[in-house]
Amino acid sequence: MTNQAPRSCAARLPRRLRVGVACVAVAGLSGCATYRPVPYDTGIPRCPVSAATDLLSVDALQCWFDAGHGPWRVLSHESHFDVLVVQISALDLRDADEVARRVVAGERQTFSEILVYAVEEVPLVPARVRRVRWTRDAGFEALEFRSSGGR
């Protein structure tokens, strides 16, 4: 009998299942837990709480926010009379609706129409774009289309 250390729970799994699984010890007990990958990292920091309360601030242009399907960030915004246009980049376009609701929650008193254009952070060619439009009269509506142009 040799003095080998016991194999970890990940080592006992078939080789192809080891990816994405990590062993953890909780209160002296060993068990396996699903590995959660680090969010998409571009070197841009996560947003401070202060940026989340004012999505049109300069602070909000320099960081990542979290949403249901991954991170997103504000690329630009501009207003024309009482219309606000916000361009965001999201890891997953499904988050465009959630982001639009956040923007509208903070700006609905100032603007009568808000348009949020979401582009994929890692775009395919042609790029997919999701536009979420909010108006005081009609509420929210979404449109998804493909664009061959750049950002």
C-alpha positions as CSV (number, residue, x, y, z in Angstrom):
1,M,0.0,0.0,0.0
2,T,1.4,3.4,-1.0
3,N,0.9,6.7,0.9
4,Q,-1.0,8.5,-1.9
5,A,-3.2,11.4,-1.1
6,P,-6.9,10.7,-1.8
7,R,-8.0,11.8,-5.2
8,S,-10.1,14.9,-5.3
9,C,-13.7,14.7,-6.3
10,A,-12.9,16.4,-9.6
11,A,-10.2,13.8,-10.3
12,R,-12.7,11.0,-9.9
13,L,-14.9,12.5,-12.6
14,P,-14.4,11.5,-16.3
15,R,-11.9,13.8,-18.0
16,R,-14.5,15.6,-20.1
17,L,-16.6,16.4,-17.0
18,R,-13.8,17.9,-15.0
19,V,-14.1,21.2,-16.9
20,G,-16.5,23.4,-15.1
21,V,-16.4,21.4,-11.8
22,A,-14.5,22.5,-8.7
23,C,-14.2,20.9,-5.3
24,V,-15.0,22.9,-2.3
25,A,-14.6,22.2,1.4
26,V,-17.3,23.5,3.6
27,A,-17.0,23.1,7.4
28,G,-14.5,20.3,6.9
29,L,-16.7,18.4,4.5
30,S,-15.7,17.8,0.9
31,G,-18.1,18.1,-2.0
32,C,-18.3,19.1,-5.6
33,A,-19.9,22.3,-6.8
34,T,-20.4,23.7,-10.3
35,Y,-17.7,26.1,-11.4
36,R,-19.0,29.6,-12.3
37,P,-16.7,31.2,-14.9
38,V,-15.4,34.7,-14.4
39,P,-17.6,37.2,-16.4
40,Y,-16.3,38.4,-19.7
41,D,-13.2,40.4,-18.9
42,T,-12.1,43.3,-21.0
43,G,-10.2,45.1,-18.3
44,I,-13.2,47.4,-17.7
45,P,-14.1,47.4,-14.0
46,R,-17.6,46.6,-12.5
47,C,-19.7,49.7,-11.9
48,P,-19.9,51.2,-8.4
49,V,-23.4,51.5,-6.8
50,S,-23.4,55.3,-7.5
51,A,-23.2,54.6,-11.3
52,A,-26.3,52.3,-11.1
53,T,-28.4,55.1,-9.7
54,D,-27.5,57.5,-12.7
55,L,-27.0,55.5,-15.9
56,L,-26.4,58.8,-17.8
57,S,-23.5,59.8,-15.6
58,V,-19.8,59.9,-16.6
59,D,-19.2,57.1,-14.1
60,A,-21.6,54.8,-16.0
61,L,-19.6,55.2,-19.2
62,Q,-16.5,53.6,-17.7
63,C,-17.7,50.3,-16.2
64,W,-19.7,47.1,-16.6
65,F,-23.1,46.5,-15.0
66,D,-24.7,43.1,-14.3
67,A,-27.9,41.8,-15.8
68,G,-29.7,38.5,-15.9
69,H,-27.7,37.0,-18.7
70,G,-24.3,38.7,-18.3
71,P,-22.6,42.0,-18.2
72,W,-23.5,45.1,-20.2
73,R,-22.1,48.7,-20.5
74,V,-23.2,52.1,-21.8
75,L,-21.4,53.1,-24.9
76,S,-23.0,56.4,-25.5
77,H,-26.2,58.4,-25.0
78,E,-27.6,61.6,-26.4
79,S,-30.9,63.5,-26.2
80,H,-32.8,65.5,-28.8
81,F,-35.6,67.6,-27.3
82,D,-37.5,65.1,-25.2
83,V,-36.1,61.9,-26.8
84,L,-33.2,59.9,-25.3
85,V,-31.1,57.5,-27.3
86,V,-28.8,55.1,-25.4
87,Q,-26.4,52.7,-27.0
88,I,-25.3,49.8,-25.0
89,S,-23.0,46.8,-25.5
90,A,-24.2,43.5,-23.9
91,L,-22.7,40.1,-23.7
92,D,-26.3,38.7,-24.3
93,L,-28.9,40.7,-26.2
94,R,-31.7,39.2,-24.1
95,D,-30.6,41.7,-21.5
96,A,-31.7,44.7,-23.6
97,D,-35.2,44.7,-22.2
98,E,-34.0,44.7,-18.6
99,V,-31.5,47.5,-19.4
100,A,-34.2,49.5,-21.1
101,R,-36.4,49.2,-18.0
102,R,-33.6,50.4,-15.8
103,V,-33.0,53.4,-18.1
104,V,-36.7,54.3,-18.2
105,A,-37.1,54.0,-14.5
106,G,-34.5,56.7,-14.0
107,E,-35.4,59.0,-16.9
108,R,-39.2,58.6,-17.6
109,Q,-40.0,62.0,-16.0
110,T,-37.5,63.8,-18.3
111,F,-38.2,62.1,-21.6
112,S,-41.3,61.2,-23.5
113,E,-39.5,58.6,-25.7
114,I,-36.5,56.5,-24.8
115,L,-34.7,54.2,-27.3
116,V,-32.1,51.7,-26.1
117,Y,-30.0,50.1,-28.9
118,A,-28.1,47.0,-27.7
119,V,-25.3,45.5,-29.7
120,E,-23.4,42.3,-28.9
121,E,-20.1,42.8,-27.2
122,V,-18.6,40.1,-29.3
123,P,-20.5,40.7,-32.6
124,L,-21.2,38.3,-35.3
125,V,-21.2,39.5,-38.9
126,P,-23.7,40.8,-39.7
127,A,-24.1,42.1,-36.2
128,R,-27.4,41.6,-34.3
129,V,-29.0,44.7,-32.8
130,R,-31.9,44.9,-30.4
131,R,-33.8,48.1,-30.1
132,V,-36.1,48.6,-27.2
133,R,-38.4,51.6,-27.5
134,W,-40.4,53.2,-24.7
135,T,-43.0,55.9,-25.0
136,R,-45.3,57.4,-22.4
137,D,-48.3,56.5,-24.6
138,A,-47.4,53.0,-25.8
139,G,-45.0,51.6,-23.2
140,F,-42.3,49.1,-24.3
141,E,-41.8,47.5,-27.7
142,A,-38.7,45.6,-29.1
143,L,-37.3,45.1,-32.5
144,E,-34.3,42.9,-33.4
145,F,-32.4,43.3,-36.7
146,R,-29.1,42.7,-38.3
147,S,-26.6,45.4,-39.2
148,S,-23.6,45.1,-41.5
149,G,-22.2,48.4,-40.2
150,G,-19.8,48.9,-37.3
151,R,-20.6,50.5,-34.0
